Amino acid sequence: MPEASKDRVAHVLSAEESPLRDELVAMVVDHALDRALSEFVDFTAGRDIVVRALTRENLSRIFERHVVPGFERYTDRVGASSETLGGLVPDMARARILNLLREGPTPRAAWARNMVDRALLAKLFAPVWVNLFTSFAKRLPIPGLSAVTSAAAGATSSSGIAGRLSRSVQEHAEKLVDRGRSAMGGLGAEFEKRVQAAAKEFSDGAAEIFREALDARLKSPEGRALVSQITEQAFARLMDESLANLHEDARRANVAEILTASAEIVGHSVTTTFVSETIDAEVAAFVTSQGNRPMREVLDELGVLADVRAVSVAQLSEVARGLFAAPAFADWVGRLLGA
C-alpha cells in the first residue's frame, strides 16, 4: 500500500469523529454477540488457567488487598446505618421463608449425632444445674433445707466435676429433711400453696440464674478446658463425615423455593439506598485501587499472563476470521480505501 494511502487510512480511523471507525467497531461487536460463547472461551484451557491462578499466595494477596478492607468498610457503613434486616426482605420473600420454616422438612442433621461425648457435656453442665436447683430449693418453705442446699453447693464446688455430696453432708441432709417432714405435718393445702408460690417466684428469674451460672462455668478454668475439648472433638468428627451425609439435609430442602426467595430478596435489596450505596462504594474502591493497572500487569501478577494471551489469541483469531470473511467487512474495507 502506498505511503499516502496508509497515512490516509490511519487519519480516517484515528480522527476525533470517524463514521468508518464507528462502523467497524459496531460490526465487530455485532459479530461477537452472534457467536457462541465456546468460540470465545476454551473452557478446558480456561479451567487449567483458573486452577493455576488459585494459589495460596494469590488468594492471600486478594484477601488482604480487597476482602479485608471491604469487610472493614462494610463494618463502618452498617454501624452507622439504621437499616433493618426486614427492610431488605420483600413481603413475598418473607411469606416464602415463613412457609419454608413451618412446612419444610426438618433437617435430619444425622452428621451431628454423637459429635460430642455426652460425658464431656455432663461435666460441663453439672455444676450449672446444681446451682439452678440449689437456688430453687432455697426458696422452698422447708425448715432447715437452706442449710442442706448450702452444704450441697459447697460440696459441689469442692469435689470438682461430679459435684456429689460427701458422706457427712449426706448424713446431715437426711437429718434435716426428717425434721422438715415433721414440721410439715398437717400443713396440707397451705404448704402446697407456699410451694407453688416459691416455684413461681423462682421461675420468674430462673433464666437469669441459669445464664449467670453458665457464664461463670464457661469462664472457669475447668469450663474453658472442657469447651476446648468439646470443640476439638466436634471438629474432628465433622472432618471425618462424608460429603454425602453432610449434603443430605440440603438435598431434602425445597431448593427451588429457597432460590426463588433468594432472587426476590436480591432483586428487592439492590434497590434500597443502603445496598445500592454499598455497591457504589465498593466499585469505587476497586476502581481506585485497580482501575489504572493494565490487564497485562494483573495477569502477570497471577502468573497466568502467557497462558491467557496464547489462548486469547487463538480463540479470537478464529472469531476474527469469520468477521473478515463477511461481505460487509469487504465492503467496509473498500469504502475505507476510497475515503
Number of C-alpha atoms within 10 A of each C-alpha: 7 7 8 9 14 12 12 16 16 11 12 18 17 11 10 8 10 13 12 16 16 12 13 17 12 12 16 16 11 12 15 18 10 8 12 10 11 9 14 18 15 14 12 8 13 15 11 12 18 13 10 13 17 13 13 9 11 15 13 13 13 12 13 12 13 15 13 12 14 18 11 11 16 15 11 11 14 14 10 9 9 8 14 9 8 9 13 20 20 16 13 11 20 15 13 17 18 11 12 16 11 10 9 13 12 12 11 14 12 13 19 13 10 11 16 18 12 11 8 15 13 14 17 23 17 19 23 22 15 19 22 21 16 19 19 19 19 18 17 18 17 19 15 16 20 19 14 21 20 15 18 22 21 15 17 20 15 14 13 13 17 15 18 19 18 14 9 8 15 15 11 13 20 12 12 18 16 12 15 16 12 10 12 15 9 10 9 9 9 11 16 12 11 15 16 13 15 17 16 12 13 20 13 10 10 17 12 12 18 17 13 15 18 20 13 13 18 18 11 12 10 15 20 14 14 17 16 12 15 19 14 13 15 17 13 13 16 15 9 9 13 10 11 10 14 16 12 15 16 12 11 13 15 12 11 9 15 15 11 12 20 16 13 19 19 14 14 16 18 15 12 14 11 17 16 13 14 18 13 11 16 17 12 13 16 14 12 11 11 12 12 8 11 10 12 14 11 13 16 14 12 19 17 17 16 12 15 18 13 10 17 15 12 14 16 14 14 12 18 14 10 13 18 13 10 12 10 13 17 13 10 16 16 11 11 16 13 10 11
